[in-house]
Amino acid sequence: MSEVRKTYKMFLGNEFVRSESGRTYSLEQGKEIVELPQASKKDVRDAVSVAKKGYQSWSGLTPYNRAQVLYRLSEMIEGRKELYIKVLKEFGVKDSEAKKDVKDAIEALVWYAGLSDKWEQVSGNLNPVAGPYFNISHQEPLGVSFIFPRDNVSLKSFLLSILPPLCVGCSVICISQESGVLAILLAEDIHNSDLPPGTLNILTGSYSNIIEDISRHVEIRGVGVSEDFNNDSFTTIQSNGSDSVKRTFILNESLNLLSLNPFLETKTVWHPKGK
Amino acid sequence: MVEKWSYSSSIESSDIVSIEKKYGHFINGSFVSPKSKRYFDSISPSTEDLLSQVSFGNKADINLAVSSAREGFKTWQKVKPIDRSKYLFKIARLIQERSREFAVLESMDGGKPIRESRDVDLPQVSANFFYYAGWADKLDLSWGSVGLKPYGVAGQIIPWNFPLLMLAWKVAPALATGNSVVLKPAETTPLTALLFAEVCVEAGLPDGVFNLVTGDGETGAFLVDHVDVDKVAFTGSTNVGKQIQSSIAGSKKGLTLELGGKAANIVYEDASIDQAVEGVVNGIFFNQGHVCCAGSRLLIQESIQDEFIEKLERRMQQLRVGDPLDKNTDIGAINSKQQLEKISELVESGVSDGGAIYQPECELPGNGFWFKPTLFTDVQPAYRIAREEIFGPVLTTISFRTPEEAVEIANNTEYGLSAGIWSEKGSKILWTADNLDAGVVWANTFNKFDPSSPFGGYKESGFGREGGRHGLLSYLKEKK
């Protein structure tokens, strides 16, 4: 009997699922050809419905709690570091680069985990209004966000795309084609990391037949794309997104506070002071 | 029925204002005749008298203004930050000095009561320039050590409800952050913006840094779509905002939108009732209700509904509708005939849907555009008057039983600009504020504004903030 072979499934609402359409696409992994689900329009709608619940749970946790969950994810990845490196190499990444990629990915996770309970102290503030009022601007997560990470077989780059929204309490749906195997590997660690179901949802396959639905879905509040994203597709997202005044933006894939801004809504609260 | 107190009128003199018969666009530091060779009338909505004729901006006018702004941007970049700061401080001072003139002109051109243009609009206008003046040389302190830079040429389109104040909200942060500006004021209220151009000359602002093209929506569309505009900032209706968002899709232009609203003003049973009545009146009748953040949906807790409505109606009976230049006036003229028709149509739909209407007895002047302060009770959440932005002095009332229900009703709208909460219980206020989808929440107050206080919406009320440190980000992008 030969070795047991893994079936790759998408990750929606903490469950591993095939595409409702039954369609798949192939990737070359080392000497093998693997099949992954090709996400359909119905899968997008399903993802949004679980991501809405995920948003309620994830944004409802305390920032300290979210920080611990993200930190736990870094622990999980650390434990399976060798597997990630092996898979990266099977997709053509050089040994030294694969090791560095996983190390950087873990460090990005630790960085954002530690930011979860601090960003609001830096990005919000009291406003010195000219009158007897307490006036504060603080920030809240945007809601369900759809992310198109760079599709370049890098764990670090994948995480740098999805960590800013997760850090501030958004739930995320993302799609991965060329790095689908890596994304599903990550899903397994997410599954073990106490992220509430629906917080992070991973679709696989090409986005070309679902981009209309993503851009027009009113319950997706923001769409972020990587810098190398196809310009025509981004135009479609921005144009269709205007129906619901959707926030659309190019992701800042670096470790700084500005990466969080697109995922935040600023709320300013006034109250009089007096006796 | 409570009698309205008699009073003597106290009319602010309009002698202080001198209005030209015709105005050109303000481009590259001077007034120029329109390439379009077309002019349109600017009338007073309270008398329907012709005030002036202003230029209609066509594509050629916009091209000229944008290329002037491109040069202006280069000039402005060479000006030291401390000097940019000084120009803006000077503009703030000049506006303070000519404040009365601006206020009278604002009331004549737009119809708002002089009490408001004098005590709210103008002080806020100069305060905005003063506030952002101080940021111009401190941008590196605003968002930590991260590198930010101006977009370049900002195309700005502003509405007619707070003409000069919206100019200040747009122009002050844009210039402070090092952008140059092409501004398109609203069709019905261009006059104070034209006077502001004179102030820029007086302040010695370098040519091309601030440019002004008058016109209508068509002019605005030319500005938005111009390839050499790097950043678009729009305040106005949600429909037009969506069109703008769609038309610049894929262009890499920066965009901020400050759109419509349908704010809930929630009154809990433990509120200080008299205070809340005043706040609700201010929330909806301020500036004839021509306010995107107006508290147009009153949500009252069931147990106090009857008492509250009775007090509210009594208070509404005291409101004085009339001449905007009369210092006693609470509610001035509706900004335009078109807006009056829109309000009337929506109010008629409220009546035919089955809402109970209350309007105080009051005499309205003969000429001009007027609408009585209006209260609807027995309103179902599905009625058009409970869902659509009326942008007039019309308040709809819905009752609720629990805080959860209040929040659910409040958030059940595509808008998310502002909200009000009235309660004497701190924990309830904070819980409610946390759960409302609104960019500005006023607790035990309403319609308060300050240059240091960020303003802007959630959901379909737009994105980006104006005011405060957060407002700087609307005009800065990351250095790459």
Chai-1 contact restraints between the chains, C-beta under 6 A:
chainA,res_idxA,chainB,res_idxB,connection_type,confidence,min_distance_angstrom,max_distance_angstrom,comment,restraint_id
A,N127,B,S452,contact,1.0,0.0,6.0,A-B,restraint_1
A,N127,B,S453,contact,1.0,0.0,6.0,A-B,restraint_2
A,N127,B,G468,contact,1.0,0.0,6.0,A-B,restraint_3
A,P128,B,S452,contact,1.0,0.0,6.0,A-B,restraint_4
A,V129,B,D450,contact,1.0,0.0,6.0,A-B,restraint_5
A,V129,B,S452,contact,1.0,0.0,6.0,A-B,restraint_6
A,V129,B,S453,contact,1.0,0.0,6.0,A-B,restraint_7
A,N135,B,S453,contact,1.0,0.0,6.0,A-B,restraint_8
A,S137,B,P454,contact,1.0,0.0,6.0,A-B,restraint_9
A,T235,B,A249,contact,1.0,0.0,6.0,A-B,restraint_10
A,T235,B,G250,contact,1.0,0.0,6.0,A-B,restraint_11
A,Q238,B,A249,contact,1.0,0.0,6.0,A-B,restraint_12
A,Q238,B,G250,contact,1.0,0.0,6.0,A-B,restraint_13
A,S239,B,S246,contact,1.0,0.0,6.0,A-B,restraint_14
A,S239,B,A249,contact,1.0,0.0,6.0,A-B,restraint_15
A,S242,B,K242,contact,1.0,0.0,6.0,A-B,restraint_16
A,S242,B,Q245,contact,1.0,0.0,6.0,A-B,restraint_17
A,S242,B,S246,contact,1.0,0.0,6.0,A-B,restraint_18
A,V245,B,E460,contact,1.0,0.0,6.0,A-B,restraint_19
A,R247,B,F463,contact,1.0,0.0,6.0,A-B,restraint_20
A,N256,B,V146,contact,1.0,0.0,6.0,A-B,restraint_21
A,L258,B,V146,contact,1.0,0.0,6.0,A-B,restraint_22
A,L258,B,E478,contact,1.0,0.0,6.0,A-B,restraint_23
A,E265,B,Y458,contact,1.0,0.0,6.0,A-B,restraint_24
A,T266,B,P454,contact,1.0,0.0,6.0,A-B,restraint_25
A,T266,B,R465,contact,1.0,0.0,6.0,A-B,restraint_26
A,T266,B,H470,contact,1.0,0.0,6.0,A-B,restraint_27
A,T268,B,V440,contact,1.0,0.0,6.0,A-B,restraint_28
A,T268,B,S453,contact,1.0,0.0,6.0,A-B,restraint_29
A,T268,B,P454,contact,1.0,0.0,6.0,A-B,restraint_30
A,V269,B,A433,contact,1.0,0.0,6.0,A-B,restraint_31
A,V269,B,V441,contact,1.0,0.0,6.0,A-B,restraint_32
A,W270,B,W442,contact,1.0,0.0,6.0,A-B,restraint_33
A,W270,B,T445,contact,1.0,0.0,6.0,A-B,restraint_34
A,W270,B,K448,contact,1.0,0.0,6.0,A-B,restraint_35
A,H271,B,A443,contact,1.0,0.0,6.0,A-B,restraint_36
A,P272,B,N444,contact,1.0,0.0,6.0,A-B,restraint_37
A,P272,B,T445,contact,1.0,0.0,6.0,A-B,restraint_38
